[in-house]
Amino acid sequence: MNFILYAIPIFFLLITIELVAEKWLKTDYYRVNDAINSLSSGVLSQMTGLLKAFIPFTLYLMVFEYIQVFTLPNHWWVWVFAFIAYDFLYYWNHRLGHEVNVLWAAHVVHHSSEEYNLTTALRQTSGSILSWVFYLPLAVIGVDPVILISVGSLNLIYQFWVHTRHIPKLGWYENYFVTPSNHRVHHAQNEIYLDRNYGGVFIIWDRIFNTFQAELDDEKPIYGVRKALQSFNPLWVNMQVYTQLTRDAYRAQRWQDKISIWFRKTGWRPADVDAKYPLAKTDLSKFKKYDFALSLRAKLYAILQYTIIVGLGLIVLLSGDALVFWEQLTIISFIVFSSYSLGAFLDGKAYCTLLEAAKNISLVGLVYLITLPTAMQVGFAIAGIFALLCLVLLIRIQPLPKAQVHSNLAPKDVFK
């Protein structure tokens, strides 16, 4: 059983509580553009997951059916064993996700935020189907697919709460389990913190395999990645490293480099490509967050658009059986387009208003093409019309100034 769907309301409740804490404690851990990018990445991950899950899960079923060595009963101790074994395999999946180019291309999505809050936990990749390979040993020893999905979802749910800066070190608990403190280290790009603390639930694997690093009082974590995303578009965050690897493979002279680059250590580039097309890395001594200021009205509009995206996503997740394949595919395609358009809006692209207008108009027509209850059709149609009115009446349609790349200086407020 996949428990993640049932945990979604709890996720948003905890995010709300953290936002209240943000206001109460006067911290500065949230930005609307960054948070919506994280949340939109989460929606995209769930949608694409529906399309790509069939192949890897079928592979697990085939191994379980034809290659399993033992037949494990459905007893409590099997669930406990599977939970621990899954986390051990997750450690290696996660670690290699940082150490191999093609795996990092997918996992970088989760590390691309320059903030660290509970929305960061939902910033998940849409581009990887390779992670299932790491869990095939569980099929060989006879762990039922239902148990695998269950413990996997519980592992992911546990990881949600550690993405916060509001919880300090937790004493003895730090020695055995992943906590907010030691996971803050994992998301930091400081040299001393780089590529540390890979555990999902248990931190003991990092201690055993010498990849543990405690959070230091005199070394404040700087979040993000060395080759910064410089965008609030969730589609670009999913494609950034894949695009760079493809370029490098195309530009490489030696065919061996064209192939091996995908499986080399993260950051490796062919010598000829690196010399001719050097890539700049973030200078942490001069680090400033990528930002693009939006007016309050623009922020509210972005939140409205994200709410519509979430509503459509929940329809696919909760009512998928009532929809035929082309209807599911149509909604998912619209969500992908909406996420791209909203990302362009958050980045202040000059063409974003045209995309947003087209999206809002399309939404009104979309809901009547899909088999939905009348109340839902009316609700989404009203939302689309209202969003279009907001775009026309509250947002000035004009070319937008270029976003401030890695600057804490407040750029000109737009959409006034």
Salt bridges, closest charged atoms under 4 A:
ASP34 OD1 - ARG123 NH2 3.32
GLU99 OE2 - ARG95 NE 3.01
GLU114 OE2 - HIS406 NE2 3.51
GLU115 OE2 - ARG31 NE 2.70
GLU115 OE1 - ARG165 NH2 3.06
GLU115 OE2 - LYS289 NZ 3.04
GLU191 OE1 - ARG226 NH2 3.04
ASP195 OD1 - HIS98 ND1 3.30
GLU215 OE1 - ARG184 NH2 3.00
ASP248 OD2 - ARG269 NE 2.84
ASP257 OD1 - ARG254 NH1 2.93
ASP274 OD1 - ARG269 NH1 3.07
ASP291 OD1 - ARG31 NH1 3.30
GLU356 OE2 - LYS359 NZ 2.84
